[in-house]
Structures are given as structure tokens and as C-alpha cells.
Amino acid sequence: MKRIFVLCAALIATAVAAMAQDEPAAPAGKWETNSTPALKISEFMFNNWSKSGNSQIDATATFFGNYKYTHPRFIWDNIADLAYGYAWQDLEDDPNGELFETRRKSNDKIDLTSAISWKPFSKLPDWGASFTANLKTQFGHGYEYDGVGATQTQKLVSDFFAPAYLTTALSFEYKKPNWSVALSFLTGKTTFVCNDDLIDSGYTYGVIQEDPTSHTHAYFALGSYVKAQYLKKDLLPQLDLYARLELFYDYKKPNNMGWDAIEAFVADPADPTAAPDSKYLLADGENWADLQGKNWLARRAFETDIDFEIKLDYRFSDHIAANFALNLKYDTDFSGMGQWGHWQIYQMAGVQVFFSWKTPKA
């Protein structure tokens, strides 16, 4: 009996080993990387020019990196989008009549994204699920300027991690070769303001200060998130297009917007623009009657953060390209240089020298 048992065990072991040898190994994942540093330079020179103008030099260093790991069961995608630039301009408004060179920051961006996506629905190949983490902040100080020349003054309005936005989302994603839409009803967005001077100046970026004697440096919001992307290589020969739209709605936002205070406020019936507190200042052209008259849907839209970006790149050669970028943002937590709720606009056009390293090589 014992010998029969040993013989059966040996036969089973041999069969399992043979099956393991015949069964093909599971395909391993692979990395695809693309690193593109670039330097953008633009220069304007005016001397005795009838149409006038100020001489200016702008230099911006950028870096875009895409590092993707593709596995049969999932895709791990990592993106780094960095930029930092300065503009030097000669101004003729110095009290002594001399040229005064001023340097101002022209670009400052840290945008890091890591996303893991998989396809849990075999019968819906275009649908998938993903977990995304995104961090946005800047490298250095940001200032609001008043005046020009030697009389110019500046006020600090932003800094590294002041603000910074960390967004984490568990999303359902509909993805096609050139575009995708992700929808999440469970999104966390943490706002950091790690600069006490900014908080004291009123630039809290939505980080609620419950205790005025101490500083609160972070605020966590739970809300809904929509992200749509479109990327088309060679939209026209040598022309690439990238567009992105992000919407975020904070479920707790209505408790922070002060709608009740606005409804109850009656400072001067003859002057609807009068404000009870600088906390509730509005953008130019808006008044309290405008807010009081908003219906439920308009108020929800007013509370929704919007981030839209579009980029165009035209490649003259493997190392020279012309590019255009436009970024529009609306954030009710941004004071907008003293206003409550404000559109932010950034637009850039120029020529760049770039290099690109890819693996595997095309």
C-alpha cells in the first residue's frame, strides 16, 4: 500500500511538472519612457522705434516626462510636467530718467500625476477603473506688483506649497485611443498653505482658519471630479494637440461659501454693492444682488472649480518647435488679489529648443 501511494505521488508530481513546462509563462510588463527637457527663449528689442515698446527677454525651462508601465492586468502611468521662467524688461519710468530693469517670473509649475488603471469589465472594453493621485504647486515666490520702475512695490501672494493641491480619485474611465473621460464621486482634494505670512495676509486659498491665534495649513475636501483629456499626435503634419478639462465640486463647499450671510445681509438697500466684510468681496462688475438672485443650479456652478488647458506644438525639426499654451482656471477659494472668486488666465506662445529620450527607442 505504501509503495502504491509513493508511486501515485510520483506520477502526480511528474504530471504537474510537465504541465508547468508546457504552460506558457505569463507575459511580463514593460516600461515605456519619454523625457523631454526644453528651453524657450524670446527676445524683443526697441530703440528709437516710432510705435514704442519695452525691450524684453524671456527664458523658460520646461520638462515633460511620461513613464508608463504596461502589464496584462493593469497600466501604471506617471507624468511630470515642470516649468520655471523669468522675463527681464527695461522700463523708462524711473524718477531719475534712467532705464530700470525689472525681473518678473513668467512661469512656475509643478504638476505630478500617477495613475493606475485596469479593466474590470471584459464585456465593456472601453470602460475601466482607475486610481489617480495628482499634486500641483510651484517652485518659488509669487508676487502682486504695483507700479513700475524704482517706485514699484510687490506683495507676496503665493509660494512653494502655498498653495499646493493634492487630489486623489477613484474613478470610472471611458477611454478611446485619442481621448478619455474619467468620472469620480469619491474624490479627495487637500489644499496646503505652508506659509504663515500668507495666511496672516488673508491668502488662505480656502484653508479655513478656525482659530485666529494659530495657523491651519491644510484643508481636506471630499467631492466629485470630472477629467476629460484629448491628445492627438500629428493632428496636421508635425502638429500635436493636447487639451484637458478638470471639474471639482466640494460637497462641503456650500457650508463655506457664506450663502446664509449673503441672503441675510442688508447693509444699505440703496447700495447693493456695499459689503459687510472683506471676506465676501466680489469680482468687479458683480454685486450682492447678483449672488442673491442665483438659483440652485447657478450656485452649484459658482462653487465648482474649473481648470482648462490647451497646448499646440508644431515641430520644425527633431529639436526645434513652436508652441502655444492657454490655461484658464476658476477657483472660488482664490482671493484673486482681493476678490472673492476669480478667473485666472495664463497664455504663452514661443519657440523652443528641446531634446527627447525614449525607451524603447522608436
Secondary structure, 3 states (H helix, E strand, C coil): CHHHHHHHHHHHHHHHHHHHHHCCCCCCCEEEEEEEEEEEEEEECCCCCCCCCCCEEEEEEEEEEEEEEECCCCEEEEEEEEEEEEEEEEECCCCCCCCEEEEEEEEEEEEEEEEEEECCCCCCCCEEEEEEEEEEECCCCEEEEECCHHHCEEEEEEECCECEEEEEEEEEEEECCCEEEEEEEEEEEEEECCCHHHHHCCCCCCCCCCCCCCCCCEEEEEEEEEEEEEEEEEEECCEEEEEEEEEEEECCHHHHCCHHHHHHCCCCCCCCCCCCCHHHCECCCCCHHHHHCCCHHHHHHHHCEEEEEEEEEEECCCCEEEEEEEEEEEECCCCCCCCECEEEEEEEEEEEEECCEEECCC
